[in-house]
């Protein structure tokens, strides 16, 4: 909306537009907050998967280190 358009609006219409804009802004903020909560819940729900992956990776690292030490001892 251009400033010329705004200058032609009555105070009542401006107040109405402000209120409508605030309502939309509040809805957008609520949607953003809900998405953040949903993402956090998703991450918490899958935390066990992350721990299993970490445990698997740690196990692989241990095997690798054992092989390295074994090779070093052979020399």
MORAQUI-V938927 format. One line per field, one symbol per residue. ss: DSSP state (a for helix, b for strand, c for the rest). Layout:
ss->???
This chain:
ss->ccaaaaacccaaaaaaaaaaaaaaaaaaaaaaaaaaaaaaaaaaacaaaaaaaaaaaaaaaaaaaaaaaaaaaac
